[in-house]
Amino acid sequence: MKKTLAALSLTLIALTGCNKKEDVLVVGTNAAFPPFEYIGGASGDEIKGFDIDIVKQIAEDSGKTLKVENMKFDSLIVALNSGKIDMIAAGMTITPERQASVAFSDPYYEATQVVITQKQDDQIHSVDDLKGKHFAVQLGSTGDIMAKTFTEQVTAFNTGFEAMMELKNGKVDLVLFDSEPAANHLQKNPNLKLQKLNFDPEYYGLAVSKDNPELLKQVNASLDAMKSNGSYDALITKYMK
């Protein structure tokens, strides 16, 4: 009888643990990509941003509590496929290479790459002028991938902020970075300038495991609802200044 009660207790504990896990939506991000995700808030250590507000709504629509995990950008897909997180919300561009590993939501934001240089630099006027330059990029980003098509001199950092600092210190010729976060960084760095070249547009998506089609369905339903009811446009106005 004691053995039976002990077994039942263990089962109840296990089931309680499972239920708690099922009630939480764990989202991985890299909170150094403003305005999409960044550290701020009244306490100074809250993860905030455009993407975070979107996943808050997705969690609410799913009846779950949101938990956001901050990690290196290039470790996000590994974390997703190992089950450490349920979703990636990190201004992640949809690419064929990433689609081989994860399932993406419908696109929710159109972006492009831009070039950032020292303000006095007048050497870059077209894409051809990028050949042979020394690039700073964020590790694992679209800029990281693109830079390698122009040069072998690519220095990659865990955050765009670190890449900008490398440029400010004169150790590289330019930074290749996503348009909106680049503009955000330049607000605090008047000695740098942004140049738009003839790059193709790219589209951000929220990534989930290929083994979780129900979550993907909910993500797309939430995105559709936000675009229909005006809350998506309200976030654009709030974050894209």
C-alpha positions as CSV (number, residue, x, y, z in Angstrom):
1,M,0.0,0.0,0.0
2,K,2.8,2.4,0.9
3,K,4.6,1.6,-2.4
4,T,1.3,2.3,-4.3
5,L,0.9,5.7,-2.5
6,A,4.5,6.6,-3.2
7,A,4.1,5.7,-6.9
8,L,0.9,7.8,-7.1
9,S,2.6,10.7,-5.5
10,L,5.5,10.6,-8.0
11,T,3.0,10.4,-10.8
12,L,1.1,13.5,-9.6
13,I,4.4,15.4,-9.2
14,A,5.4,14.5,-12.7
15,L,2.0,15.5,-14.1
16,T,2.1,18.8,-12.2
17,G,5.5,19.5,-13.7
18,C,4.2,18.7,-17.2
19,N,1.2,21.0,-16.8
20,K,3.4,23.9,-15.6
21,K,5.7,23.4,-18.6
22,E,2.7,23.3,-21.0
23,D,1.3,26.6,-19.5
24,V,4.5,28.5,-20.4
25,L,5.6,29.7,-23.8
26,V,9.4,30.0,-23.8
27,V,10.7,32.4,-26.4
28,G,14.4,32.8,-27.3
29,T,15.8,36.1,-28.4
30,N,19.0,38.2,-28.6
31,A,18.1,41.3,-26.7
32,A,20.7,43.5,-28.5
33,F,18.7,44.3,-31.6
34,P,16.7,47.5,-30.9
35,P,13.9,48.3,-31.5
36,F,13.0,44.7,-32.0
37,E,14.4,43.4,-28.7
38,Y,16.5,45.2,-26.2
39,I,17.2,45.5,-22.4
40,G,15.3,48.4,-20.7
41,G,12.3,49.2,-18.7
42,A,11.9,50.8,-15.2
43,S,14.2,48.2,-13.7
44,G,16.8,48.4,-16.4
45,D,16.9,44.7,-16.9
46,E,13.6,43.9,-18.7
47,I,13.6,42.5,-22.2
48,K,11.4,44.8,-24.3
49,G,10.8,45.6,-28.0
50,F,8.6,45.2,-31.0
51,D,9.1,41.4,-31.2
52,I,8.5,41.0,-27.5
53,D,5.1,42.8,-27.7
54,I,4.2,40.5,-30.5
55,V,5.0,37.3,-28.6
56,K,3.2,38.6,-25.5
57,Q,0.0,38.7,-27.6
58,I,0.8,35.2,-29.0
59,A,1.2,33.9,-25.5
60,E,-2.0,35.5,-24.4
61,D,-3.9,34.1,-27.3
62,S,-2.5,30.6,-26.4
63,G,-3.5,30.9,-22.8
64,K,0.1,30.7,-21.7
65,T,2.5,32.7,-19.6
66,L,5.4,34.2,-21.6
67,K,9.0,33.5,-20.6
68,V,11.7,35.2,-22.6
69,E,15.3,33.8,-22.7
70,N,18.1,36.0,-23.8
71,M,20.9,34.2,-25.6
72,K,23.5,34.6,-28.4
73,F,21.9,35.0,-31.8
74,D,23.8,32.1,-33.4
75,S,22.7,29.7,-30.7
76,L,18.9,30.3,-31.1
77,I,18.2,27.6,-33.7
78,V,20.2,25.0,-31.7
79,A,18.2,25.9,-28.6
80,L,14.9,25.6,-30.5
81,N,15.7,22.2,-31.9
82,S,17.0,20.9,-28.6
83,G,13.7,21.8,-26.9
84,K,15.2,24.5,-24.6
85,I,12.8,27.1,-26.1
86,D,9.5,26.9,-28.0
87,M,10.0,29.8,-30.4
88,I,12.5,32.3,-31.7
89,A,11.6,36.0,-31.9
90,A,14.8,37.8,-32.8
91,G,14.4,39.8,-36.0
92,M,15.4,36.6,-37.8
93,T,15.4,36.7,-41.6
94,I,13.6,33.9,-43.4
95,T,16.3,32.1,-45.5
96,P,16.3,28.7,-47.3
97,E,19.2,27.6,-45.1
98,R,17.2,28.4,-41.9
99,Q,14.0,26.9,-43.3
100,A,15.9,23.6,-43.6
101,S,16.1,23.5,-39.8
102,V,13.0,25.3,-38.5
103,A,9.5,26.3,-39.5
104,F,8.9,30.0,-40.0
105,S,5.7,32.0,-39.5
106,D,4.3,34.2,-42.2
107,P,6.6,37.2,-42.7
108,Y,5.8,40.0,-40.3
109,Y,8.4,42.6,-41.2
110,E,10.3,43.7,-44.3
111,A,13.8,44.9,-43.9
112,T,17.1,45.2,-45.8
113,Q,20.8,45.4,-45.1
114,V,22.5,48.8,-44.9
115,V,26.1,49.9,-44.7
116,I,27.4,52.0,-41.8
117,T,30.7,53.8,-42.1
118,Q,32.6,56.6,-40.4
119,K,30.9,59.9,-41.3
120,Q,33.9,61.2,-43.2
121,D,34.3,58.0,-45.3
122,D,33.4,58.8,-48.9
123,Q,34.7,55.6,-50.6
124,I,31.4,53.6,-50.8
125,H,28.8,54.6,-53.4
126,S,27.7,51.2,-54.8
127,V,27.7,47.5,-53.9
128,D,30.8,47.1,-56.0
129,D,32.7,49.4,-53.7
130,L,32.3,46.9,-50.9
131,K,34.7,44.4,-52.4
132,G,37.8,43.8,-50.3
133,K,36.6,46.0,-47.4
134,H,36.9,44.9,-43.8
135,F,33.4,44.2,-42.5
136,A,32.1,44.0,-38.9
137,V,28.9,42.0,-38.5
138,Q,26.7,40.2,-36.0
139,L,27.6,36.6,-35.8
140,G,25.1,34.3,-37.6
141,S,23.2,37.2,-39.1
142,T,22.2,37.9,-42.7
143,G,24.9,40.5,-42.7
144,D,27.5,37.9,-41.7
145,I,26.4,35.7,-44.6
146,M,26.4,38.5,-47.1
147,A,29.7,40.0,-46.1
148,K,31.5,36.8,-47.0
149,T,30.4,37.2,-50.6
150,F,32.4,40.5,-50.8
151,T,35.5,39.8,-48.8
152,E,37.5,37.4,-46.6
153,Q,38.0,40.2,-44.1
154,V,34.9,39.7,-41.8
155,T,35.0,40.2,-38.1
156,A,31.9,38.8,-36.3
157,F,30.5,39.8,-32.9
158,N,27.8,38.5,-30.7
159,T,25.9,41.9,-31.0
160,G,25.5,44.7,-33.4
161,F,26.6,47.1,-30.7
162,E,30.0,45.4,-30.5
163,A,30.3,45.7,-34.3
164,M,29.5,49.4,-34.2
165,M,32.2,49.9,-31.5
166,E,34.7,48.2,-33.7
167,L,33.9,50.7,-36.5
168,K,34.0,53.7,-34.1
169,N,37.4,52.6,-33.0
170,G,38.6,52.5,-36.6
171,K,39.4,48.8,-36.7
172,V,37.1,48.0,-39.7
173,D,35.9,49.8,-42.7
174,L,32.1,49.3,-42.3
175,V,29.3,47.5,-40.6
176,L,26.7,45.5,-42.5
177,F,23.5,45.5,-40.5
178,D,19.7,45.4,-40.7
179,S,18.1,48.7,-41.6
180,E,16.0,49.5,-38.5
181,P,18.4,48.5,-35.8
182,A,21.2,50.3,-37.7
183,A,19.1,53.5,-37.7
184,N,18.5,53.0,-34.0
185,H,22.3,52.7,-33.3
186,L,23.0,55.8,-35.3
187,Q,20.8,57.9,-33.1
188,K,23.5,57.5,-30.4
189,N,26.5,57.7,-32.8
190,P,26.4,60.9,-34.8
191,N,30.0,60.3,-36.0
192,L,28.7,57.4,-38.1
193,K,26.5,57.4,-41.2
194,L,24.1,55.0,-42.8
195,Q,24.1,54.2,-46.6
196,K,21.3,52.4,-48.4
197,L,22.7,50.4,-51.4
198,N,20.9,48.1,-53.9
199,F,20.3,45.1,-51.6
200,D,17.3,42.9,-52.0
201,P,14.6,43.1,-49.3
202,E,14.4,40.4,-46.6
203,Y,11.6,39.3,-44.4
204,Y,11.5,38.5,-40.7
205,G,9.7,35.5,-39.3
206,L,9.0,33.9,-36.0
207,A,10.6,30.4,-35.9
208,V,9.2,27.3,-34.3
209,S,10.2,23.6,-34.3
210,K,9.0,21.6,-37.4
211,D,7.6,19.2,-34.8
212,N,5.2,21.8,-33.5
213,P,2.6,22.6,-36.2
214,E,0.0,23.6,-33.7
215,L,2.1,26.4,-32.3
216,L,2.9,27.6,-35.8
217,K,-0.8,27.7,-36.6
218,Q,-1.4,29.8,-33.4
219,V,1.4,32.2,-34.3
220,N,0.1,32.9,-37.7
221,A,-3.5,33.3,-36.4
222,S,-2.2,35.8,-33.8
223,L,-0.2,37.7,-36.5
224,D,-3.3,37.8,-38.8
225,A,-5.5,39.1,-36.0
226,M,-3.0,41.8,-35.0
227,K,-2.8,43.0,-38.5
228,S,-6.6,43.1,-38.8
229,N,-7.4,44.8,-35.5
230,G,-4.8,47.6,-35.8
231,S,-2.6,46.4,-32.9
232,Y,0.3,45.6,-35.3
233,D,0.2,49.1,-36.8
234,A,0.2,50.5,-33.3
235,L,3.4,48.6,-32.6
236,I,5.0,50.0,-35.8
237,T,4.1,53.5,-34.7
238,K,5.4,52.8,-31.2
239,Y,8.8,51.3,-32.1
240,M,9.7,52.5,-35.6
241,K,10.4,56.1,-35.0
